[in-house]
Amino acid sequence: MKKSLLSLFIIVAITLLAGGPMWVSAQQAPPAPVSGQMNIAPPPLYNPPGLTAAPPASMPPGAPVAAPGAPAQPEGPPPPVPAVPATGVTGAQLPPGVALKAVTTARDAKKYLAPGKVWIDRGPAGEMTVKAAIVYQGVAVGALEFDPVSGAVLPRGYHSRVFSVAMPTDTIKQRLPNIVANLRILGAAEYRDREHSWVIPLAYNAEVVTHIKVYQDGIHIVPDYPVTQEMQAYAR
């Protein structure tokens, strides 16, 4: 009888010693992360006080940005763009590493860039210009310029001397998604003190064709207000 009780006691003790720590470990172990749930949010837009806020996410790409209740945009040249308010931080006081942060922000935003509207207007000498907006979260952040005859993307700074349009805008609209998808964010930034922003160039087929602006903090994407105004005035 004593041997049976002793054997039973030993079996119970071994069971508790073997199962106890495993039970505690199972209770304390954190839940395993579910694959596919670690999504990085897109970089935020910069909306300084007094300027038009970003539209809701449901707004289709390329839609004009306008304040609620504002009158329709009149025909003709776009109005002047208000300057970004100063914050007391100058280029000499920028902390190190912000340029790299701005480039990283632009690259993070790249996958969210979308084609916007296409429009035609005239330059100072009466030459035709064909442009297309690049939008981010429904807001224009840059523009591409096209050759009015061939429809080729023009390098930034080059202006064609064409006074009539032969290339239908519908053709450019069809090509625009592929062009935007193949833009490359270059790995350097220029700082513009008056705009309190970093300017990061975008390349297409070995040519710099446009740029994207990141606020001086290196975090916020800055809307392109002149492009937004041109799109509102001329796009159909």
C-alpha positions in Angstrom: 0.0 0.0 0.0 2.8 2.4 0.9 4.6 1.6 -2.3 1.4 2.3 -4.3 0.9 5.7 -2.6 4.6 6.5 -3.1 4.4 5.6 -6.8 1.2 7.7 -7.2 2.9 10.7 -5.5 5.9 10.4 -7.8 3.7 10.3 -10.9 1.7 13.4 -9.8 4.9 15.3 -9.0 6.5 14.5 -12.4 3.3 15.5 -14.2 3.1 18.9 -12.4 6.8 19.6 -13.0 6.5 18.8 -16.7 3.2 20.5 -17.4 3.3 23.5 -15.1 5.9 25.6 -16.8 4.4 24.8 -20.2 1.0 26.0 -19.0 2.5 29.3 -17.7 4.4 29.8 -21.0 1.3 29.2 -23.0 -0.6 31.8 -20.9 2.1 34.4 -21.1 3.2 34.0 -24.7 2.1 37.1 -26.9 -0.2 36.4 -29.8 1.7 35.8 -33.1 1.4 38.6 -35.6 -1.0 38.0 -38.5 0.8 38.1 -41.8 -0.2 41.1 -44.1 -1.3 43.4 -41.3 1.9 45.5 -41.0 0.9 48.2 -43.4 2.9 51.4 -43.5 0.7 54.5 -43.7 1.4 57.0 -46.5 3.3 60.2 -45.6 1.0 63.0 -44.4 0.2 66.1 -46.5 1.2 69.5 -45.3 -1.7 71.8 -44.8 -0.6 75.2 -43.3 -3.2 77.5 -41.7 -5.1 79.6 -44.2 -4.6 77.3 -47.2 -6.9 74.7 -48.7 -7.0 71.5 -46.7 -6.6 68.1 -48.3 -9.8 66.7 -49.7 -11.3 63.4 -48.4 -9.7 60.2 -49.4 -12.8 59.3 -51.5 -12.2 62.1 -53.9 -11.1 60.7 -57.3 -7.5 61.3 -58.4 -7.0 64.7 -60.1 -10.1 66.3 -58.8 -9.8 70.1 -58.2 -9.1 71.2 -54.7 -11.6 73.8 -53.5 -12.8 75.0 -50.2 -16.5 74.2 -49.4 -18.8 76.9 -50.8 -16.1 78.6 -52.8 -17.1 80.1 -56.2 -16.2 78.3 -59.4 -12.7 79.0 -60.7 -12.9 81.7 -63.4 -11.3 81.3 -66.9 -7.9 82.8 -67.5 -4.6 82.9 -65.6 -4.6 81.4 -62.1 -4.4 83.8 -59.2 -1.2 84.3 -57.2 -0.2 81.5 -54.8 0.0 82.5 -51.0 3.4 81.9 -49.5 3.9 79.1 -47.0 4.1 80.9 -43.6 7.5 81.1 -42.0 8.2 79.0 -38.9 11.4 80.7 -37.7 13.6 77.9 -39.0 16.2 78.8 -41.6 18.4 76.6 -43.8 21.4 77.3 -41.5 19.5 75.8 -38.5 18.3 72.6 -40.2 19.4 69.5 -38.2 21.6 67.0 -40.0 19.9 64.1 -41.8 16.7 65.9 -42.7 17.5 65.8 -46.4 17.8 62.0 -46.3 14.5 61.9 -44.3 12.8 64.0 -47.0 14.1 61.7 -49.8 12.8 58.7 -47.8 9.4 60.4 -47.4 9.2 61.0 -51.2 10.1 57.4 -51.9 7.4 56.2 -49.4 4.9 58.5 -51.2 5.9 57.2 -54.7 3.7 54.2 -54.6 0.7 56.4 -53.9 1.2 58.8 -56.8 -1.6 58.7 -59.4 -2.3 60.3 -62.8 -4.3 63.5 -62.7 -6.0 65.6 -65.3 -4.5 66.7 -68.6 -4.9 70.3 -69.9 -3.7 72.6 -72.7 -2.9 76.3 -72.3 -0.6 78.9 -74.0 2.8 80.2 -72.8 4.0 83.8 -72.8 4.7 83.8 -76.5 1.5 82.1 -77.5 3.1 78.6 -77.7 1.0 75.6 -76.8 1.8 73.7 -73.6 0.3 70.3 -72.7 0.5 69.4 -69.0 -0.7 66.6 -66.8 -1.0 66.7 -63.0 0.5 64.1 -60.6 -1.8 63.7 -57.6 -1.2 62.3 -54.1 -4.2 61.6 -51.9 -6.4 63.5 -54.4 -4.1 66.6 -54.3 -1.8 67.8 -57.1 1.9 67.5 -56.0 3.6 68.0 -59.4 3.1 68.2 -63.2 4.5 66.7 -66.3 4.9 68.6 -69.6 4.5 67.0 -73.0 5.5 67.8 -76.6 2.3 69.0 -78.3 3.2 67.2 -81.5 4.7 63.9 -80.5 3.2 63.6 -77.0 6.7 62.7 -75.5 7.4 63.7 -71.9 9.6 66.8 -71.9 12.6 67.2 -69.5 12.0 69.8 -66.9 13.1 73.3 -68.1 12.6 72.6 -71.8 9.7 74.4 -73.5 8.6 73.5 -77.0 8.0 76.2 -79.6 4.8 74.8 -81.1 1.7 76.9 -81.8 -0.8 74.2 -82.7 -1.6 70.9 -81.1 -1.5 67.7 -83.2 -1.4 65.1 -80.4 -4.9 64.4 -78.9 -5.0 64.7 -75.1 -6.8 61.4 -75.0 -3.6 59.7 -76.1 -1.7 61.3 -73.3 -4.4 60.3 -70.8 -4.0 56.7 -71.9 -0.2 56.8 -71.5 -0.2 58.7 -68.2 -0.7 55.9 -65.7 2.3 54.0 -67.1 4.4 57.1 -67.1 3.6 57.9 -63.5 4.2 54.3 -62.5 7.7 54.5 -64.0 8.9 57.7 -62.4 12.0 57.4 -60.2 12.7 59.3 -57.1 16.3 60.5 -57.2 18.4 60.2 -54.0 19.1 63.9 -53.3 17.2 67.0 -52.3 17.5 70.7 -52.8 16.4 73.0 -50.0 14.4 76.2 -50.9 14.5 78.6 -48.0 11.7 80.9 -49.2 9.3 77.9 -49.5 10.6 76.1 -46.3 10.6 72.9 -48.4 12.9 70.2 -49.8 12.6 69.6 -53.5 13.3 66.1 -54.7 13.6 65.5 -58.4 11.7 62.7 -60.3 13.2 61.1 -63.4 11.8 59.4 -66.4 13.9 57.8 -69.1 17.1 59.3 -67.7 15.6 62.9 -67.7 14.4 64.9 -64.7 10.8 65.7 -65.6 9.3 67.0 -62.4 9.8 67.2 -58.7 8.0 66.6 -55.4 8.2 68.9 -52.4 8.6 67.8 -48.8 8.2 70.2 -45.9 11.3 71.3 -44.0 10.6 68.7 -41.3 11.2 66.0 -43.8 7.9 64.3 -43.1 5.0 66.1 -44.8 4.3 66.1 -48.6 3.6 69.7 -49.8 0.8 70.2 -52.3 1.7 72.0 -55.6 -0.6 75.0 -55.4 0.3 76.5 -58.8 -0.4 73.2 -60.5 -3.7 72.9 -58.7 -4.7 76.3 -59.9 -3.7 75.6 -63.5 -5.7 72.4 -63.4 -8.8 74.1 -62.0 -8.5 76.9 -64.7 -7.8 74.9 -67.8 -8.5 71.1 -67.4 -11.8 69.9 -68.9 
